[in-house]
């Protein structure tokens, strides 16, 4: 597993990720960790962060999901 840096310079250990959420109408990406903590990433790079976490999940064969929530009405 690997330690990665996200767009806001926070670092996350990929083996500790339980789930990732990105809301289309939000300015935040939320990474849920296995230990129950959360990391919130804000800024213009969150879509790229979600894509990166998706690629790493596939490459490292990890079990977390990257959920992209549709816009709420």
C-alpha positions in Angstrom: 0.0 0.0 0.0 1.2 3.6 -0.4 1.2 7.0 1.2 -0.2 9.6 -1.2 -0.5 13.4 -1.2 -3.8 14.9 -2.2 -4.3 18.3 -3.9 -4.4 20.2 -0.6 -1.1 18.5 0.5 -2.7 16.2 3.1 -1.2 12.7 3.0 -3.2 9.5 3.3 -2.2 5.9 3.6 -4.2 4.0 1.0 -4.5 0.8 3.0 -6.4 2.7 5.7 -9.2 4.0 3.5 -12.7 2.6 4.0 -14.7 4.8 1.6 -14.3 8.0 -0.4 -17.2 10.4 -1.1 -17.4 13.2 -3.6 -20.6 15.3 -4.0 -21.0 16.9 -7.4 -22.5 20.1 -5.8 -20.0 20.2 -2.9 -16.5 21.7 -2.6 -15.2 18.8 -0.6 -14.0 15.2 -0.9 -14.4 13.2 2.3 -12.1 10.2 2.9 -13.4 7.8 5.6 -10.7 5.8 7.3 -10.9 2.3 8.7 -10.4 3.7 12.3 -13.5 5.9 12.0 -11.7 9.2 11.3 -12.3 11.3 8.3 -10.1 13.5 6.1 -11.8 16.3 4.3 -10.1 17.7 1.2 -11.3 21.1 -0.2 -10.4 23.1 -3.3 -10.3 22.8 -7.1 -8.4 19.6 -7.2 -10.9 17.3 -5.5 -12.2 15.7 -8.7 -8.6 14.8 -9.6 -8.1 13.4 -6.1 -11.2 11.2 -6.5 -9.9 9.9 -9.9 -6.4 9.3 -8.3 -7.9 7.3 -5.4 -10.0 5.3 -7.9 -6.9 4.5 -10.0 -4.9 3.5 -6.8 -7.8 1.3 -5.6 -7.8 -0.6 -8.9 -4.0 -0.8 -9.1 -3.4 -2.0 -5.5 -6.6 -4.1 -5.5 -8.0 -2.3 -2.4 -11.5 -2.8 -1.1 -12.7 0.8 -0.6 -15.2 2.5 -2.9 -15.1 6.0 -4.5 -18.7 7.3 -4.4 -19.7 10.3 -6.6 -23.0 11.6 -5.3 -25.3 13.3 -7.8 -26.4 16.9 -7.4 -29.1 17.3 -4.9 -32.3 19.2 -5.9 
